Amino acid sequence: MNDYLTDDEQVEKIRQWWKENGSSVIAGLVIGVGGLFGWRYWVDYRDNQAAQASEHFERMVQAIEQGQDAQAIDEARAILDEYGSTAYAAMARLALARAQADQGQYEEAASALQALIDERPDRAIEMLARKRLAAVQLQLQQLDQALATLGVEFPAAYAAGFEELRGDVLLAKGDAAAAREAYTRARLAQPPSADPRLLQQKIDALGSAAG
């Protein structure tokens, strides 16, 4: 007996297999093709969203540079409202908070910065947001909250800024000795403070308070 099926038997096998599996094959093709077109649509949509967000971002940066805080706030909100899933959203929150703080809207600035921190951005953006939030909280006299905002582990690159700001908050709380210790840590940090002369003036003004 021949080991191979006859033509009729092969046709019958194919018919039987198609009867049992044809619908799943069609579904698989539909899903596969649909997935392909869906992916292409998503890529095009994502690129288009990023391009539009970029235009708002550029206008926002220009507004900040020109001191047009109201315009900067509008552009930042447009990014957050319409393009919140893009990479520009985190920078928009930072810019929004800066413009609001410049206008004395400290509560709004604090809210924007806290929202950014809650989104768990990358480490660099989180550190910048924490430092700015603590500075805003200092303006609001939310001193314990400011210390809590700064009270996280941070890379050495941020030590000068964090410790100097911590000193400002502690001094506002009336703890001159602890403030001087924080200022001293800031002075010894590497990279150094953005304004070493001002930092030294703060230390000198406290004299030997730590003693």
C-alpha positions in Angstrom: 0.0 0.0 0.0 1.3 3.4 -0.9 2.4 5.5 2.1 1.2 8.6 0.4 -2.5 9.7 0.3 -4.3 9.7 -3.0 -5.4 13.0 -4.5 -9.0 12.4 -3.4 -7.8 11.6 0.1 -5.6 14.7 0.2 -8.6 16.9 -0.9 -10.8 15.3 1.7 -8.1 15.9 4.4 -7.8 19.5 3.4 -11.6 20.0 3.5 -11.8 18.4 6.9 -9.0 20.5 8.2 -10.5 23.7 6.8 -13.9 22.8 8.3 -12.3 22.5 11.7 -9.7 25.3 11.5 -10.8 27.7 8.8 -12.6 30.2 11.0 -9.6 30.5 13.3 -7.3 31.0 10.3 -9.5 33.8 9.0 -9.7 35.3 12.5 -5.9 35.1 12.8 -5.4 36.9 9.4 -7.9 39.6 10.4 -6.2 40.1 13.7 -2.8 40.1 12.2 -3.6 42.5 9.4 -5.7 44.6 11.7 -2.8 44.7 14.2 -0.4 45.8 11.5 -2.6 48.6 10.4 -3.5 49.4 14.0 0.2 49.6 14.9 0.9 51.8 11.9 -2.0 54.1 12.9 -0.6 54.3 16.5 2.9 55.2 15.3 1.5 57.9 13.0 -0.8 59.2 15.7 2.1 59.2 18.2 4.4 61.0 15.9 1.7 63.6 15.1 1.0 64.1 18.8 4.7 64.6 19.5 5.0 67.1 16.6 2.1 69.2 17.8 3.3 69.0 21.4 6.7 70.2 20.2 5.1 73.3 18.7 3.4 74.2 22.0 6.6 73.5 23.8 8.7 75.9 21.6 6.1 78.6 22.1 6.1 78.0 25.8 9.9 78.3 26.0 9.8 81.5 24.0 7.2 82.9 26.3 9.3 82.1 29.3 12.3 83.7 27.8 10.4 86.9 27.0 8.8 87.0 30.5 5.3 86.4 29.1 4.2 84.2 32.0 0.5 84.1 31.1 1.3 82.9 27.6 3.7 80.3 29.0 1.0 79.0 31.4 -1.5 78.7 28.5 1.0 76.8 26.4 1.9 74.5 29.3 -1.7 73.7 30.0 -2.3 73.0 26.3 0.4 70.4 26.4 -0.9 68.8 29.6 -4.5 68.8 28.5 -4.0 67.6 24.9 -0.6 65.9 24.9 -0.2 64.6 28.4 1.2 61.2 27.2 4.1 62.8 25.4 7.6 63.4 26.7 6.9 67.1 26.8 4.4 66.8 29.7 7.0 66.7 32.4 8.8 69.7 31.1 5.5 71.5 30.7 4.7 70.9 34.4 8.1 72.3 35.4 7.5 75.4 33.2 4.0 75.8 34.4 5.1 75.8 38.0 7.9 78.3 37.3 5.6 80.7 35.6 3.0 80.4 38.4 5.7 81.0 41.0 6.9 84.1 39.1 3.3 85.4 39.3 3.1 84.6 43.0 0.7 81.7 42.5 2.6 79.5 44.9 -0.3 77.2 45.7 -0.8 76.5 42.0 2.9 76.0 41.5 3.1 73.6 44.4 0.2 71.6 43.0 1.8 71.3 39.5 5.2 70.2 41.0 3.6 67.6 43.3 1.6 66.2 40.4 4.8 65.8 38.5 6.5 64.0 41.4 3.5 61.7 41.8 3.9 60.7 38.1 7.3 59.2 39.0 9.3 60.8 36.3 13.0 60.0 35.6 15.4 60.7 38.4 16.8 64.0 37.1 13.3 65.5 36.6 12.2 64.3 40.0 15.1 65.9 41.8 14.6 69.2 40.0 10.9 69.0 40.8 11.5 68.3 44.5 14.0 71.1 44.8 11.6 73.6 43.3 8.6 72.3 45.3 10.6 72.7 48.5 11.4 76.3 47.5 7.8 77.0 46.9 6.8 75.4 50.2 9.3 77.6 51.9 7.6 80.6 50.3 4.3 79.3 51.7 5.9 78.8 55.1 5.1 75.1 54.8 8.4 74.3 56.5 7.8 70.8 57.7 6.5 69.9 54.2 9.5 71.4 52.6 11.9 69.3 54.8 9.9 66.2 53.9 10.1 67.0 50.2 13.9 67.3 50.5 14.1 64.3 52.8 14.8 61.6 50.2 18.0 60.0 49.0 19.5 62.1 46.2 22.5 61.7 43.9 25.7 63.5 45.0 25.2 65.9 42.0 22.2 67.4 43.8 23.8 67.6 47.3 24.8 71.3 47.1 21.4 72.5 46.0 19.4 70.3 48.4 21.5 71.0 51.4 21.6 74.8 50.9 17.8 74.8 50.5 17.5 72.6 53.6 19.6 75.2 55.5 17.2 77.9 54.3 14.2 76.0 55.6 15.9 75.1 58.9 16.8 78.7 59.4 13.2 79.8 58.8 12.2 77.3 61.5 14.6 79.0 63.9 17.2 76.2 64.0 20.3 78.2 63.3 22.7 75.4 64.3 21.1 72.8 62.1 20.9 75.4 59.3 24.7 76.1 59.6 25.4 72.3 59.4 23.3 72.0 56.2 25.1 75.0 54.7 28.4 73.5 55.5 27.5 70.3 53.8 26.4 72.3 50.8 29.7 74.1 50.8 31.7 70.8 50.8 29.5 69.2 48.1 30.8 68.5 44.6 29.8 69.9 42.2 29.7 73.1 44.2 26.8 75.5 44.8 25.6 77.5 41.9 26.4 80.6 44.0 29.3 79.8 46.4 29.7 83.4 47.5 26.1 83.7 48.6 26.3 80.3 50.4 29.4 81.5 52.3 27.6 84.7 53.2 24.8 82.6 54.8 27.4 80.6 56.8 29.2 83.7 57.9 26.0 85.4 59.0 25.3 82.5 61.3 28.7 82.8 62.9 29.4 80.1 65.4 25.7 79.2 65.9 26.5 75.5 65.7 28.5 75.8 68.8 
